[in-house]
């Protein structure tokens, strides 16, 4: 299982308390009974969510939870069908990483009707009543990313913004952070904002086209590492030299690109910790215990100055 070493405590005090309580409760009825839990993931084509799944699975194994993982492949209708199935196939709880925050509420309706506890992880689920929401501080991370890019350009120049899946809370929150971070740099001009749906191949095509119409763009601000890596492919020899690129997630490929000098920085999350904590919270919720309603995992800016603390090789 992959793991990421953190320079600072990646979990808040409340999160540490939850982890401690979960450890004490490893003998709870939920774990002893082999609680059946469905983890509905937006897509497993993204390494970030693979890590999230792996963290969830490892903790489920440790707690004796029977975890069923379903992959929506970034399709809201598919995820809705998967959630409806979970509500009727014996699942005692649902952990959801929503494809789309705005449509998740309707998709979760059968789960709510079945009175099953819900834990949302990484992305919010509209107004649906849930037991807990576990996520990185995306707004703060977006702000850090914007500042890192702007500072590398000495506060001036044209940049391209690559947005994530429309409607996803991570897209909205990171976009909010980008706006806040760039507000202090009036000479930074965003010449284009375009979605690449958190996808590397799509980002390659988008940046190839955008650089043709904006050849003097000096930076790319991407809402995840996959899109940042696609941008780097499109930029070729310009990446890290003529054009600075900043990503978000802290994946192994992202760390390698920082080490190689093609990626200026990545905002490092801890997807395994997100998965782990979501299972711990669900185990408690299934057992009828109250849990923290909102748990945030800290993010760090990783660049050439501290990459040695994060990259494995």
C-alpha positions, 0 to 999 in steps of 0.5 A: 500500500502506498503511503505519503510521509507528511512534514506536518501533522496532516490531521486536526486534533479532532481527527486524531481523537477520532482515530484514537477512539476508532482504535479503542473500538476495534472490538465494537459490534460493527467490526465484530459483525463484519459490517457491510459497507459500500464505497462508491468512487467517482473513478478509479482511472485517477491514481488519487482515488486508487490511493483513497480506495487502498487506504479505505480497504486497508482500514476495512481489513483492520476493522473487520469491515466488509468493503464493497468498492464500486467505480462510477467511471465519472458518470453520475447516472452509473453512480446513482444506479450503484447507490440504488443497488447498495441500498437494497443489497444488504449494505449497512452504510455507504461511503461516497466520493461523488462524481458530481456534487449537484446530482449526488443528492438525487443519487443518494435518495434510495440510501437515505430512504433505507436509513443507512448512514452516509459518509462523504469523502473528498467531495460534498453531496449537496444537502443530503443528510450525512453522518460525516464529511471527510475532505482536504481543505481544498480552498486553502490548497487552491489559494496556496497553488495560486500563490506558488505559481504567481510568485514563481512568475514574479507576480506578472504574466499570462496563465491558463487554468485547468478546471476539474469535473464541472459541479464537483465540490473539489472543482468549486472549492479549488476554483474559489481558492485560486481566485483568492490566491490570485487576488493579490497579483493584479498583473497576473492575467488568466487568459483561459479557463477550461475544464479537462475533467481531472484527466491527463489525456484530456489536459494534453489536448486542451493545453496543446490547443490553448498554447497555440492561441496563447503562445505567450502564456507563462503558467498553468494552474491545474486543479489536479496532478493528472491535468498538470502532467497532461499539461507538461506533456503538451508543453514538452521542453517548455515545461518548468522553464518557459512555462511554470506548472502547478498541480494539486493532489500530491500523487507519486507521479506529481512528486516525480515531476517536481523532482524532475523540475517539470512541475513547479509544485503540487498541493499534497493531499493524503488520499490514503488518510481520507480513505482510512478516516472515512472507514473509521467514521463509518464503522462508528456510525454503523455501530450507532455512535456519533461522529464528527460531522466535518473532518478536514485533512491538512494540505502542504505545498510541495516544491523543490525545497521540500520534495525530498521529504515526500518523494520515495525515490 
